[in-house]
Structures are given as structure tokens and as C-alpha cells.
């Protein structure tokens, strides 16, 4: 339900490191700055929005814990990630990203993509 892919490093020198990733997505993207201890997500997508099938985010800086639950089967998991990584979240996976440190997240979708394809679990 959740796949973590290392973002490839292509070079590093005294200025720092350079990484790259591939995507076929275009349009609006989101950059989110999250403080240590905060939670993001806590929802799932049914995959009706093209850029939410699967949802793709890149943790660009920091460390986080990604928790997920398949809302159709109750399979669940948790994984700790350290930047830079791409996280692919499949439809029907309720998910949350807990910032273990301050993090920067690059979402490969726009605000409109989630408008009609974001669902929360009911209590």
C-alpha cells in the first residue's frame, strides 16, 4: 500500500548534494513545511483523481514516520523515512505522515487534485 523509493544522488561536493527523480506529472504541485511532532494526511483517496493514483510525495528534508491502513482489509504498516525519499501511497490507504523532525514535503499533485478525492475515517 505504501512504497518508499530512495531519491538518487547524482553528485556531492563542498556545496552539498544533488539528487534527481523522474515523474510524468505536470501542473500544480505543493510544498509543505511541517514542524517536528506535527501530523499530516490522516485521510485516504479512492484514486479517482489522476494525481492521487497513486499519491506521490517526496520528503525533501528531515525524518518522518509514515503510518498506513488499508481501509478495505485492515492491513496496516508503519515505516520511518529519512530524506530524500519518494513515498507512493496507493488508493484506499489511509495514511498519515508524522514529522519526527522539521520536514519539507514536495507533493506531486495540486490542491484541486484532492478536492473530490479525499476521505476521512469516521469514528
MOPAC internal coordinates of N, CA, C and O (Angstrom, degrees):
PM7 1SCF
backbone

  N    0.0000 0     0.00 0     0.00 0    0    0    0
  C    1.4651 1     0.00 0     0.00 0    1    0    0
  C    1.5319 1   111.35 1     0.00 0    2    1    0
  O    1.2310 1   120.57 1   148.70 1    3    2    1
  N    1.3319 1   116.51 1   -31.30 1    3    2    1
  C    1.4616 1   121.37 1   178.64 1    5    3    2
  C    1.5208 1   107.90 1  -129.40 1    6    5    3
  O    1.2310 1   120.88 1   -50.64 1    7    6    5
  N    1.3113 1   115.92 1   129.36 1    7    6    5
  C    1.4663 1   121.68 1   179.53 1    9    7    6
  C    1.5154 1   108.39 1  -120.95 1   10    9    7
  O    1.2310 1   120.53 1   -45.92 1   11   10    9
  N    1.3227 1   116.60 1   134.08 1   11   10    9
  C    1.4682 1   122.33 1   177.97 1   13   11   10
  C    1.5245 1   107.77 1  -111.23 1   14   13   11
  O    1.2310 1   121.10 1   -54.16 1   15   14   13
  N    1.3285 1   115.50 1   125.84 1   15   14   13
  C    1.4631 1   122.16 1  -178.08 1   17   15   14
  C    1.5237 1   108.49 1  -121.88 1   18   17   15
  O    1.2310 1   120.54 1   -54.58 1   19   18   17
  N    1.3182 1   116.57 1   125.42 1   19   18   17
  C    1.4613 1   120.14 1   177.35 1   21   19   18
  C    1.5232 1   109.21 1   -64.36 1   22   21   19
  O    1.2310 1   120.16 1   -43.00 1   23   22   21
  N    1.3103 1   117.30 1   137.00 1   23   22   21
  C    1.4599 1   122.28 1   174.44 1   25   23   22
  C    1.5277 1   106.33 1   -84.12 1   26   25   23
  O    1.2310 1   120.84 1   -53.05 1   27   26   25
  N    1.3048 1   115.99 1   126.95 1   27   26   25
  C    1.4596 1   121.84 1  -172.30 1   29   27   26
  C    1.5267 1   112.95 1   -70.57 1   30   29   27
  O    1.2310 1   121.06 1   -46.89 1   31   30   29
  N    1.3147 1   115.58 1   133.11 1   31   30   29
  C    1.4666 1   121.33 1   173.82 1   33   31   30
  C    1.5216 1   107.59 1   -90.58 1   34   33   31
  O    1.2310 1   120.80 1   -49.27 1   35   34   33
  N    1.3267 1   116.07 1   130.73 1   35   34   33
  C    1.4569 1   120.50 1  -178.44 1   37   35   34
  C    1.5356 1   111.35 1  -105.83 1   38   37   35
  O    1.2310 1   120.24 1   155.44 1   39   38   37
  N    1.3356 1   117.14 1   -24.56 1   39   38   37
  C    1.4636 1   119.38 1  -178.97 1   41   39   38
  C    1.5213 1   109.75 1  -162.22 1   42   41   39
  O    1.2310 1   121.29 1   -20.13 1   43   42   41
  N    1.3243 1   115.15 1   159.87 1   43   42   41
  C    1.4577 1   121.51 1   173.30 1   45   43   42
  C    1.5270 1   107.86 1  -155.08 1   46   45   43
  O    1.2310 1   121.33 1   -43.95 1   47   46   45
  N    1.3206 1   115.05 1   136.05 1   47   46   45
  C    1.4612 1   120.71 1   175.48 1   49   47   46
  C    1.5177 1   108.71 1  -147.74 1   50   49   47
  O    1.2310 1   120.23 1    16.72 1   51   50   49
  N    1.3134 1   117.16 1  -163.28 1   51   50   49
  C    1.4657 1   120.33 1  -175.46 1   53   51   50
  C    1.5349 1   113.16 1   -62.61 1   54   53   51
  O    1.2310 1   119.53 1   161.10 1   55   54   53
  N    1.3222 1   118.51 1   -18.90 1   55   54   53
  C    1.4640 1   122.06 1   178.93 1   57   55   54
  C    1.5163 1   112.09 1   -81.83 1   58   57   55
  O    1.2310 1   120.47 1   155.79 1   59   58   57
  N    1.3460 1   116.70 1   -24.21 1   59   58   57
  C    1.4550 1   121.92 1  -176.59 1   61   59   58
  C    1.5091 1   110.52 1   135.34 1   62   61   59
  O    1.2310 1   120.88 1    19.21 1   63   62   61
  N    1.3400 1   115.92 1  -160.79 1   63   62   61
  C    1.4660 1   121.51 1  -174.93 1   65   63   62
  C    1.5251 1   110.87 1  -108.94 1   66   65   63
  O    1.2310 1   121.20 1   -25.69 1   67   66   65
  N    1.3374 1   115.31 1   154.31 1   67   66   65
  C    1.4596 1   123.41 1   174.79 1   69   67   66
  C    1.5273 1   107.95 1  -121.68 1   70   69   67
  O    1.2310 1   121.05 1   -50.60 1   71   70   69
  N    1.3394 1   115.60 1   129.40 1   71   70   69
  C    1.4661 1   122.36 1  -179.79 1   73   71   70
  C    1.5208 1   109.15 1  -123.43 1   74   73   71
  O    1.2310 1   120.49 1   -16.50 1   75   74   73
  N    1.3511 1   116.67 1   163.50 1   75   74   73
  C    1.4595 1   120.86 1   176.15 1   77   75   74
  C    1.5155 1   110.62 1  -144.01 1   78   77   75
  O    1.2310 1   121.18 1   -20.91 1   79   78   77
  N    1.3401 1   115.34 1   159.09 1   79   78   77
  C    1.4577 1   122.22 1   173.11 1   81   79   78
  C    1.5156 1   108.00 1  -149.05 1   82   81   79
  O    1.2310 1   120.72 1   -19.00 1   83   82   81
  N    1.3196 1   116.22 1   161.00 1   83   82   81
  C    1.4648 1   122.03 1   178.37 1   85   83   82
  C    1.5227 1   109.31 1  -108.06 1   86   85   83
  O    1.2310 1   121.12 1   -33.98 1   87   86   85
  N    1.3325 1   115.46 1   146.02 1   87   86   85
  C    1.4589 1   121.02 1   173.19 1   89   87   86
  C    1.5194 1   108.87 1  -154.47 1   90   89   87
  O    1.2310 1   121.17 1   -31.18 1   91   90   89
  N    1.3177 1   115.38 1   148.82 1   91   90   89
  C    1.4569 1   120.21 1   174.26 1   93   91   90
  C    1.5223 1   110.90 1  -101.90 1   94   93   91
  O    1.2310 1   120.92 1  -172.95 1   95   94   93
  N    1.3042 1   115.85 1     7.05 1   95   94   93
  C    1.4628 1   120.60 1  -176.37 1   97   95   94
  C    1.5268 1   111.23 1   -86.62 1   98   97   95
  O    1.2310 1   121.58 1   -33.86 1   99   98   97
  N    1.3371 1   114.58 1   146.14 1   99   98   97
  C    1.4534 1   121.41 1   177.10 1  101   99   98
  C    1.5131 1   108.45 1  -134.91 1  102  101   99
  O    1.2310 1   120.67 1    -4.84 1  103  102  101
  N    1.3014 1   116.33 1   175.16 1  103  102  101
  C    1.4558 1   120.58 1   177.52 1  105  103  102
  C    1.5109 1   112.08 1   100.11 1  106  105  103
  O    1.2310 1   121.13 1    26.58 1  107  106  105
  N    1.3112 1   115.44 1  -153.42 1  107  106  105
  C    1.4554 1   122.51 1  -176.39 1  109  107  106
  C    1.5299 1   110.42 1   -77.71 1  110  109  107
  O    1.2310 1   120.84 1   -39.88 1  111  110  109
  N    1.3286 1   116.01 1   140.12 1  111  110  109
  C    1.4582 1   122.76 1   175.20 1  113  111  110
  C    1.5174 1   109.04 1  -126.93 1  114  113  111
  O    1.2310 1   120.96 1   -14.59 1  115  114  113
  N    1.3269 1   115.77 1   165.41 1  115  114  113
  C    1.4668 1   121.98 1  -178.13 1  117  115  114
  C    1.5166 1   109.27 1  -120.21 1  118  117  115
  O    1.2310 1   120.44 1   -42.75 1  119  118  117
  N    1.3209 1   116.76 1   137.25 1  119  118  117
  C    1.4587 1   122.59 1   169.49 1  121  119  118
  C    1.5149 1   106.57 1  -116.90 1  122  121  119
  O    1.2310 1   120.74 1   -55.78 1  123  122  121
  N    1.3377 1   116.18 1   124.22 1  123  122  121
  C    1.4666 1   121.25 1  -177.72 1  125  123  122
  C    1.5238 1   109.64 1  -120.31 1  126  125  123
  O    1.2310 1   121.09 1   -46.09 1  127  126  125
  N    1.3080 1   115.51 1   133.91 1  127  126  125
  C    1.4523 1   122.60 1   174.44 1  129  127  126
  C    1.5232 1   106.43 1  -105.94 1  130  129  127
  O    1.2310 1   120.10 1   -57.74 1  131  130  129
  N    1.3129 1   117.42 1   122.26 1  131  130  129
  C    1.4532 1   121.36 1  -177.20 1  133  131  130
  C    1.5210 1   110.45 1  -123.48 1  134  133  131
  O    1.2310 1   121.38 1   -40.19 1  135  134  133
  N    1.3178 1   114.97 1   139.81 1  135  134  133
  C    1.4601 1   121.54 1  -178.74 1  137  135  134
  C    1.5205 1   110.97 1   -85.68 1  138  137  135
  O    1.2310 1   121.00 1   -30.71 1  139  138  137
  N    1.3343 1   115.70 1   149.29 1  139  138  137
  C    1.4621 1   121.84 1   178.92 1  141  139  138
  C    1.5263 1   109.27 1   -52.02 1  142  141  139
  O    1.2310 1   120.82 1   -45.44 1  143  142  141
  N    1.3229 1   116.05 1   134.56 1  143  142  141
  C    1.4591 1   122.16 1   179.10 1  145  143  142
  C    1.5121 1   114.21 1    91.22 1  146  145  143
  O    1.2310 1   119.76 1   167.99 1  147  146  145
  N    1.3296 1   118.06 1   -12.01 1  147  146  145
  C    1.4613 1   120.14 1  -178.71 1  149  147  146
  C    1.5281 1   110.81 1   -81.87 1  150  149  147
  O    1.2310 1   121.00 1   -21.56 1  151  150  149
  N    1.3351 1   115.69 1   158.44 1  151  150  149
  C    1.4617 1   122.21 1   178.31 1  153  151  150
  C    1.5212 1   109.51 1  -119.51 1  154  153  151
  O    1.2310 1   120.77 1   -41.45 1  155  154  153
  N    1.3209 1   116.14 1   138.55 1  155  154  153
  C    1.4693 1   122.26 1   176.64 1  157  155  154
  C    1.5161 1   108.59 1  -126.53 1  158  157  155
  O    1.2310 1   121.23 1   -19.73 1  159  158  157
  N    1.3151 1   115.24 1   160.27 1  159  158  157
  C    1.4630 1   120.25 1  -179.72 1  161  159  158
  C    1.5095 1   110.19 1    87.29 1  162  161  159
  O    1.2310 1   120.87 1    68.46 1  163  162  161
  N    1.3185 1   115.93 1  -111.54 1  163  162  161
  C    1.4632 1   123.21 1  -176.11 1  165  163  162
  C    1.5270 1   111.48 1    58.35 1  166  165  163
  O    1.2310 1   122.08 1  -135.23 1  167  166  165
  N    1.3402 1   113.62 1    44.77 1  167  166  165
  C    1.4568 1   121.81 1   179.48 1  169  167  166
  C    1.5287 1   108.26 1  -156.09 1  170  169  167
  O    1.2310 1   120.66 1    -1.06 1  171  170  169
  N    1.3288 1   116.35 1   178.94 1  171  170  169
  C    1.4598 1   120.90 1   173.26 1  173  171  170
  C    1.5198 1   108.69 1  -140.04 1  174  173  171
  O    1.2310 1   121.44 1   -13.13 1  175  174  173
  N    1.3209 1   114.86 1   166.87 1  175  174  173
  C    1.4553 1   122.77 1   178.42 1  177  175  174
  C    1.5226 1   108.16 1  -124.01 1  178  177  175
  O    1.2310 1   120.77 1   -33.16 1  179  178  177
  N    1.3122 1   116.14 1   146.84 1  179  178  177
  C    1.4622 1   120.21 1   178.19 1  181  179  178
  C    1.5275 1   111.43 1   -89.44 1  182  181  179
  O    1.2310 1   120.32 1   172.51 1  183  182  181
  N    1.3253 1   116.99 1    -7.49 1  183  182  181
  C    1.4581 1   120.86 1   177.91 1  185  183  182
  C    1.5097 1   114.00 1    88.98 1  186  185  183
  O    1.2310 1   119.97 1  -167.10 1  187  186  185
  N    1.3347 1   117.66 1    12.90 1  187  186  185
  C    1.4595 1   119.80 1   179.45 1  189  187  186
  C    1.5270 1   111.81 1   -75.51 1  190  189  187
  O    1.2310 1   120.07 1   154.84 1  191  190  189
  N    1.3283 1   117.46 1   -25.16 1  191  190  189
  C    1.4598 1   121.59 1   174.56 1  193  191  190
  C    1.5277 1   108.01 1   -88.72 1  194  193  191
  O    1.2310 1   120.20 1   -52.67 1  195  194  193
  N    1.3107 1   117.22 1   127.33 1  195  194  193
  C    1.4654 1   122.39 1  -175.15 1  197  195  194
  C    1.5282 1   111.72 1   -52.64 1  198  197  195
  O    1.2310 1   119.77 1   136.58 1  199  198  197
  N    1.3193 1   118.05 1   -43.42 1  199  198  197
  C    1.4698 1   120.96 1  -176.55 1  201  199  198
  C    1.5290 1   113.31 1   -83.66 1  202  201  199
  O    1.2310 1   120.36 1  -172.58 1  203  202  201
  N    1.3030 1   116.92 1     7.42 1  203  202  201
  C    1.4674 1   122.11 1   171.99 1  205  203  202
  C    1.5269 1   110.43 1  -113.82 1  206  205  203
  O    1.2310 1   120.60 1  -166.66 1  207  206  205
  N    1.3362 1   116.47 1    13.34 1  207  206  205
  C    1.4596 1   121.17 1  -176.76 1  209  207  206
  C    1.5210 1   110.73 1  -133.65 1  210  209  207
  O    1.2310 1   119.68 1   -98.82 1  211  210  209
  N    1.3300 1   118.23 1    81.18 1  211  210  209
  C    1.4648 1   126.57 1    -3.49 1  213  211  210
  C    1.5252 1   110.90 1   -85.81 1  214  213  211
  O    1.2310 1   121.23 1   -15.59 1  215  214  213
  N    1.3214 1   115.26 1   164.41 1  215  214  213
  C    1.4649 1   119.80 1   171.11 1  217  215  214
  C    1.5229 1   106.94 1   -72.75 1  218  217  215
  O    1.2310 1   120.82 1   -42.15 1  219  218  217
  N    1.3235 1   116.04 1   137.85 1  219  218  217
  C    1.4671 1   120.88 1   179.21 1  221  219  218
  C    1.5155 1   109.37 1  -127.31 1  222  221  219
  O    1.2310 1   121.06 1   -54.38 1  223  222  221
  N    1.3336 1   115.59 1   125.62 1  223  222  221
  C    1.4603 1   120.60 1   175.99 1  225  223  222
  C    1.5212 1   108.28 1  -129.29 1  226  225  223
  O    1.2310 1   121.22 1   -28.38 1  227  226  225
  N    1.3075 1   115.27 1   151.62 1  227  226  225
  C    1.4576 1   120.10 1   174.46 1  229  227  226
  C    1.5192 1   107.57 1  -118.48 1  230  229  227
  O    1.2310 1   120.83 1   -58.47 1  231  230  229
  N    1.3237 1   116.03 1   121.53 1  231  230  229
  C    1.4625 1   120.50 1   171.12 1  233  231  230
  C    1.5205 1   104.18 1   -80.40 1  234  233  231
  O    1.2310 1   120.47 1   -70.89 1  235  234  233
  N    1.3214 1   116.70 1   109.11 1  235  234  233
  C    1.4599 1   121.53 1  -173.97 1  237  235  234
  C    1.5244 1   112.74 1   -89.14 1  238  237  235
  O    1.2310 1   120.91 1   151.50 1  239  238  237
  N    1.3166 1   115.87 1   -28.50 1  239  238  237
  C    1.4601 1   119.95 1  -179.22 1  241  239  238
  C    1.5105 1   109.26 1  -149.34 1  242  241  239
  O    1.2310 1   120.38 1   -40.95 1  243  242  241
  N    1.3180 1   116.89 1   139.05 1  243  242  241
  C    1.4486 1   121.93 1   174.74 1  245  243  242
  C    1.5148 1   114.07 1    96.98 1  246  245  243
  O    1.2310 1   121.58 1    10.64 1  247  246  245
  N    1.3341 1   114.58 1  -169.36 1  247  246  245
  C    1.4599 1   122.44 1  -178.73 1  249  247  246
  C    1.5193 1   109.42 1  -129.13 1  250  249  247
  O    1.2310 1   121.10 1   -35.21 1  251  250  249
  N    1.3259 1   115.49 1   144.79 1  251  250  249
  C    1.4625 1   120.38 1  -176.90 1  253  251  250
  C    1.5240 1   109.86 1  -146.92 1  254  253  251
  O    1.2310 1   121.60 1   -15.94 1  255  254  253
  N    1.3299 1   114.54 1   164.06 1  255  254  253
  C    1.4539 1   122.31 1   172.06 1  257  255  254
  C    1.5225 1   107.20 1  -115.15 1  258  257  255
  O    1.2310 1   120.71 1   -53.12 1  259  258  257
  N    1.3359 1   116.25 1   126.88 1  259  258  257
  C    1.4596 1   121.53 1   178.28 1  261  259  258
  C    1.5228 1   107.05 1  -106.65 1  262  261  259
  O    1.2310 1   120.90 1   -62.48 1  263  262  261
  N    1.3220 1   115.89 1   117.52 1  263  262  261
  C    1.4692 1   122.74 1   177.09 1  265  263  262
  C    1.5190 1   107.83 1  -106.82 1  266  265  263
  O    1.2310 1   120.43 1   -37.71 1  267  266  265
  N    1.3376 1   116.78 1   142.29 1  267  266  265
  C    1.4610 1   120.26 1   179.66 1  269  267  266
  C    1.5165 1   110.94 1  -145.10 1  270  269  267
  O    1.2310 1   121.94 1   -22.72 1  271  270  269
  N    1.3307 1   113.89 1   157.28 1  271  270  269
  C    1.4586 1   122.70 1   179.46 1  273  271  270
  C    1.5217 1   107.96 1  -146.58 1  274  273  271
  O    1.2310 1   120.25 1   -54.90 1  275  274  273
  N    1.3322 1   117.13 1   125.10 1  275  274  273
  C    1.4641 1   121.27 1   174.86 1  277  275  274
  C    1.5248 1   106.58 1   -75.43 1  278  277  275
  O    1.2310 1   120.35 1   -68.45 1  279  278  277
  N    1.3211 1   116.94 1   111.55 1  279  278  277
  C    1.4693 1   120.23 1  -174.76 1  281  279  278
  C    1.5237 1   112.72 1   -69.04 1  282  281  279
  O    1.2310 1   120.12 1   168.31 1  283  282  281
  N    1.3179 1   117.38 1   -11.69 1  283  282  281
  C    1.4612 1   120.71 1   179.41 1  285  283  282
  C    1.5194 1   113.02 1   -94.13 1  286  285  283
  O    1.2310 1   119.96 1   159.20 1  287  286  285
  N    1.3433 1   117.69 1   -20.80 1  287  286  285
  C    1.4685 1   118.82 1  -175.20 1  289  287  286
  C    1.5202 1   113.98 1  -131.76 1  290  289  287
  O    1.2310 1   119.34 1   171.75 1  291  290  289
  N    1.2912 1   118.87 1    -8.25 1  291  290  289
  C    1.4615 1   124.79 1  -175.86 1  293  291  290
  C    1.5287 1   113.48 1    69.36 1  294  293  291
  O    1.2310 1   119.04 1  -170.52 1  295  294  293
  N    1.3557 1   119.43 1     9.48 1  295  294  293
  C    1.4614 1   120.35 1   169.27 1  297  295  294
  C    1.5147 1   107.38 1   -64.47 1  298  297  295
  O    1.2310 1   120.67 1   -38.57 1  299  298  297
  N    1.3302 1   116.33 1   141.43 1  299  298  297
  C    1.4557 1   118.21 1  -178.21 1  301  299  298
  C    1.5151 1   110.40 1  -145.73 1  302  301  299
  O    1.2310 1   121.59 1   -14.52 1  303  302  301
  N    1.3165 1   114.56 1   165.48 1  303  302  301
  C    1.4520 1   119.82 1   179.40 1  305  303  302
  C    1.5113 1   111.41 1  -162.56 1  306  305  303
  O    1.2310 1   121.71 1    -9.40 1  307  306  305
  N    1.3160 1   114.32 1   170.60 1  307  306  305
  C    1.4544 1   121.73 1   179.29 1  309  307  306
  C    1.5181 1   107.12 1  -149.13 1  310  309  307
  O    1.2310 1   120.76 1   -42.72 1  311  310  309
  N    1.3264 1   116.16 1   137.28 1  311  310  309
  C    1.4485 1   119.68 1   179.58 1  313  311  310
  C    1.5262 1   109.68 1  -142.51 1  314  313  311
  O    1.2310 1   121.15 1   -42.23 1  315  314  313
  N    1.3150 1   115.41 1   137.77 1  315  314  313
  C    1.4617 1   120.99 1   175.30 1  317  315  314
  C    1.5225 1   107.52 1   -90.85 1  318  317  315
  O    1.2310 1   120.83 1   -43.68 1  319  318  317
  N    1.3273 1   116.01 1   136.32 1  319  318  317
  C    1.4633 1   120.74 1  -179.98 1  321  319  318
  C    1.5233 1   109.66 1  -128.21 1  322  321  319
  O    1.2310 1   121.81 1   -28.88 1  323  322  321
  N    1.3198 1   114.13 1   151.12 1  323  322  321
  C    1.4650 1   121.39 1   178.02 1  325  323  322
  C    1.5167 1   107.57 1  -129.70 1  326  325  323
  O    1.2310 1   120.63 1   -49.50 1  327  326  325
  N    1.3213 1   116.39 1   130.50 1  327  326  325
  C    1.4631 1   122.19 1  -177.79 1  329  327  326
  C    1.5272 1   110.64 1   -59.14 1  330  329  327
  O    1.2310 1   121.59 1   -31.35 1  331  330  329
  N    1.3223 1   114.56 1   148.65 1  331  330  329
  C    1.4609 1   129.60 1    -1.78 1  333  331  330
  C    1.5300 1   111.52 1   -94.64 1  334  333  331
  O    1.2310 1   120.51 1   -52.83 1  335  334  333
  N    1.3169 1   116.63 1   127.17 1  335  334  333
  C    1.4617 1   122.50 1   176.41 1  337  335  334
  C    1.5226 1   110.39 1  -141.06 1  338  337  335
  O    1.2310 1   121.54 1   -29.92 1  339  338  337
  N    1.3367 1   114.66 1   150.08 1  339  338  337
  C    1.4616 1   120.52 1   171.16 1  341  339  338
  C    1.5226 1   106.99 1   -99.49 1  342  341  339
  O    1.2310 1   120.78 1   -44.08 1  343  342  341
  N    1.3185 1   116.10 1   135.92 1  343  342  341
  C    1.4574 1   121.88 1   176.98 1  345  343  342
  C    1.5255 1   107.27 1  -116.73 1  346  345  343
  O    1.2310 1   120.71 1   -58.29 1  347  346  345
  N    1.3452 1   116.26 1   121.71 1  347  346  345
  C    1.4580 1   121.40 1   176.88 1  349  347  346
  C    1.5164 1   107.88 1  -104.74 1  350  349  347
  O    1.2310 1   121.02 1   -54.69 1  351  350  349
  N    1.3290 1   115.65 1   125.31 1  351  350  349
  C    1.4675 1   122.42 1  -176.21 1  353  351  350
  C    1.5240 1   108.53 1  -115.72 1  354  353  351
  O    1.2310 1   120.79 1   -62.88 1  355  354  353
  N    1.3168 1   116.10 1   117.12 1  355  354  353
  C    1.4593 1   121.63 1  -176.77 1  357  355  354
  C    1.5330 1   111.42 1   -74.15 1  358  357  355
  O    1.2310 1   120.34 1   -24.40 1  359  358  357
  N    1.3395 1   116.95 1   155.60 1  359  358  357
  C    1.4598 1   119.86 1   173.97 1  361  359  358
  C    1.5283 1   110.96 1   -54.91 1  362  361  359
  O    1.2310 1   120.96 1   -29.27 1  363  362  361
  N    1.2909 1   115.76 1   150.73 1  363  362  361
  C    1.4634 1   125.74 1   178.70 1  365  363  362
  C    1.5311 1   112.98 1    73.88 1  366  365  363
  O    1.2310 1   120.07 1  -173.25 1  367  366  365
  N    1.3237 1   117.47 1     6.75 1  367  366  365
  C    1.4686 1   120.54 1   176.70 1  369  367  366
  C    1.5239 1   108.40 1   -98.62 1  370  369  367
  O    1.2310 1   120.98 1   -76.00 1  371  370  369
  N    1.3366 1   115.73 1   104.00 1  371  370  369
  C    1.4632 1   119.14 1   170.32 1  373  371  370
  C    1.5214 1   104.90 1   -61.31 1  374  373  371
  O    1.2310 1   120.45 1   -42.81 1  375  374  373
  N    1.3310 1   116.74 1   137.19 1  375  374  373
  C    1.4571 1   119.08 1  -175.85 1  377  375  374
  C    1.5182 1   111.38 1  -146.90 1  378  377  375
  O    1.2310 1   122.13 1   -26.84 1  379  378  377
  N    1.3180 1   113.52 1   153.16 1  379  378  377
  C    1.4554 1   120.75 1   172.63 1  381  379  378
  C    1.5188 1   108.00 1  -142.64 1  382  381  379
  O    1.2310 1   121.28 1   -31.45 1  383  382  381
  N    1.3255 1   115.16 1   148.55 1  383  382  381
  C    1.4533 1   122.00 1   175.80 1  385  383  382
  C    1.5213 1   106.77 1  -117.37 1  386  385  383
  O    1.2310 1   120.95 1   -64.39 1  387  386  385
  N    1.3163 1   115.78 1   115.61 1  387  386  385
  C    1.4613 1   122.14 1   177.98 1  389  387  386
  C    1.5218 1   107.21 1   -98.44 1  390  389  387
  O    1.2310 1   120.32 1   -58.37 1  391  390  389
  N    1.3130 1   116.99 1   121.63 1  391  390  389
  C    1.4691 1   121.10 1   179.08 1  393  391  390
  C    1.5249 1   109.16 1   -77.00 1  394  393  391
  O    1.2310 1   120.55 1   -70.25 1  395  394  393
  N    1.3294 1   116.54 1   109.75 1  395  394  393
  C    1.4623 1   120.65 1   176.80 1  397  395  394
  C    1.5286 1   110.39 1   -75.79 1  398  397  395
  O    1.2310 1   120.88 1   150.37 1  399  398  397
  N    1.3428 1   115.93 1   -29.63 1  399  398  397
  C    1.4634 1   124.17 1   172.30 1  401  399  398
  C    1.5226 1   105.46 1  -131.37 1  402  401  399
  O    1.2310 1   119.30 1    -3.93 1  403  402  401
  N    1.3071 1   118.94 1   176.07 1  403  402  401
  C    1.4576 1   119.59 1   169.07 1  405  403  402
  C    1.5318 1   106.53 1   -57.88 1  406  405  403
  O    1.2310 1   120.36 1   -43.65 1  407  406  405
  N    1.3319 1   116.91 1   136.35 1  407  406  405
  C    1.4622 1   120.62 1  -179.13 1  409  407  406
  C    1.5230 1   110.88 1  -131.36 1  410  409  407
  O    1.2310 1   121.78 1   -21.28 1  411  410  409
  N    1.3196 1   114.20 1   158.72 1  411  410  409
  C    1.4628 1   122.22 1   170.10 1  413  411  410
  C    1.5173 1   106.21 1  -121.29 1  414  413  411
  O    1.2310 1   120.85 1   -53.01 1  415  414  413
  N    1.3417 1   115.97 1   126.99 1  415  414  413
  C    1.4590 1   122.14 1  -177.22 1  417  415  414
  C    1.5324 1   108.97 1  -120.11 1  418  417  415
  O    1.2310 1   120.96 1   -48.88 1  419  418  417
  N    1.3193 1   115.78 1   131.12 1  419  418  417
  C    1.4598 1   123.31 1   176.18 1  421  419  418
  C    1.5170 1   106.46 1  -108.59 1  422  421  419
  O    1.2310 1   120.18 1   -64.61 1  423  422  421
  N    1.3293 1   117.27 1   115.39 1  423  422  421
  C    1.4669 1   121.97 1  -179.46 1  425  423  422
  C    1.5194 1   109.62 1   -98.30 1  426  425  423
  O    1.2310 1   120.74 1   -50.23 1  427  426  425
  N    1.3303 1   116.19 1   129.77 1  427  426  425
  C    1.4594 1   121.07 1  -179.23 1  429  427  426
  C    1.5236 1   110.38 1   -88.35 1  430  429  427
  O    1.2310 1   121.69 1  -127.66 1  431  430  429
  N    1.3131 1   114.37 1    52.34 1  431  430  429
  C    1.4591 1   123.31 1   175.91 1  433  431  430
  C    1.5219 1   107.31 1  -161.20 1  434  433  431
  O    1.2310 1   120.98 1   -12.19 1  435  434  433
  N    1.3155 1   115.73 1   167.81 1  435  434  433
  C    1.4542 1   121.24 1   178.56 1  437  435  434
  C    1.5159 1   111.72 1  -110.81 1  438  437  435
  O    1.2310 1   120.89 1    -4.59 1  439  438  437
  N    1.3073 1   115.91 1   175.41 1  439  438  437
  C    1.4632 1   121.00 1  -178.54 1  441  439  438
  C    1.5288 1   111.91 1   -61.93 1  442  441  439
  O    1.2310 1   120.12 1   143.92 1  443  442  441
  N    1.3195 1   117.37 1   -36.08 1  443  442  441
  C    1.4693 1   120.75 1  -179.20 1  445  443  442
  C    1.5277 1   112.20 1   -67.33 1  446  445  443
  O    1.2310 1   120.24 1   151.64 1  447  446  445
  N    1.3363 1   117.15 1   -28.36 1  447  446  445
  C    1.4624 1   120.18 1  -178.74 1  449  447  446
  C    1.5214 1   111.88 1   -61.39 1  450  449  447
  O    1.2310 1   120.28 1   145.99 1  451  450  449
  N    1.3113 1   117.07 1   -34.01 1  451  450  449
  C    1.4600 1   121.34 1  -176.39 1  453  451  450
  C    1.5298 1   112.94 1   -89.30 1  454  453  451
  O    1.2310 1   120.68 1   167.36 1  455  454  453
  N    1.3144 1   116.30 1   -12.64 1  455  454  453
  C    1.4636 1   120.90 1  -172.59 1  457  455  454
  C    1.5299 1   113.76 1   -50.86 1  458  457  455
  O    1.2310 1   119.91 1   130.81 1  459  458  457
  N    1.3303 1   117.77 1   -49.19 1  459  458  457
  C    1.4639 1   120.99 1  -176.97 1  461  459  458
  C    1.5249 1   113.03 1  -109.26 1  462  461  459
  O    1.2310 1   120.45 1  -171.98 1  463  462  461
  N    1.3544 1   116.74 1     8.02 1  463  462  461
  C    1.4586 1   119.57 1  -177.38 1  465  463  462
  C    1.5334 1   110.85 1  -133.28 1  466  465  463
  O    1.2310 1   120.59 1  -134.48 1  467  466  465
  N    1.3069 1   116.47 1    45.52 1  467  466  465
  C    1.4703 1   122.07 1   175.77 1  469  467  466
  C    1.5217 1   107.84 1  -131.86 1  470  469  467
  O    1.2310 1   120.90 1   -54.07 1  471  470  469
  N    1.3302 1   115.88 1   125.93 1  471  470  469
  C    1.4556 1   121.48 1  -176.17 1  473  471  470
  C    1.5159 1   109.86 1  -132.45 1  474  473  471
  O    1.2310 1   120.42 1   -35.82 1  475  474  473
  N    1.2965 1   116.80 1   144.18 1  475  474  473
  C    1.4672 1   122.21 1   179.07 1  477  475  474
  C    1.5170 1   108.43 1  -111.35 1  478  477  475
  O    1.2310 1   120.98 1   -28.80 1  479  478  477
  N    1.3123 1   115.72 1   151.20 1  479  478  477
  C    1.4665 1   120.45 1   175.42 1  481  479  478
  C    1.5117 1   107.96 1   -74.15 1  482  481  479
  O    1.2310 1   120.43 1   -37.92 1  483  482  481
  N    1.3287 1   116.78 1   142.08 1  483  482  481
  C    1.4675 1   120.73 1   177.15 1  485  483  482
  C    1.5043 1   108.95 1   -91.98 1  486  485  483
  O    1.2310 1   120.62 1   -30.41 1  487  486  485
  N    1.2925 1   116.43 1   149.59 1  487  486  485
  C    1.4597 1   121.61 1  -178.44 1  489  487  486
  C    1.5076 1   111.02 1   -80.35 1  490  489  487
  O    1.2310 1   120.10 1   180.00 1  491  490  489

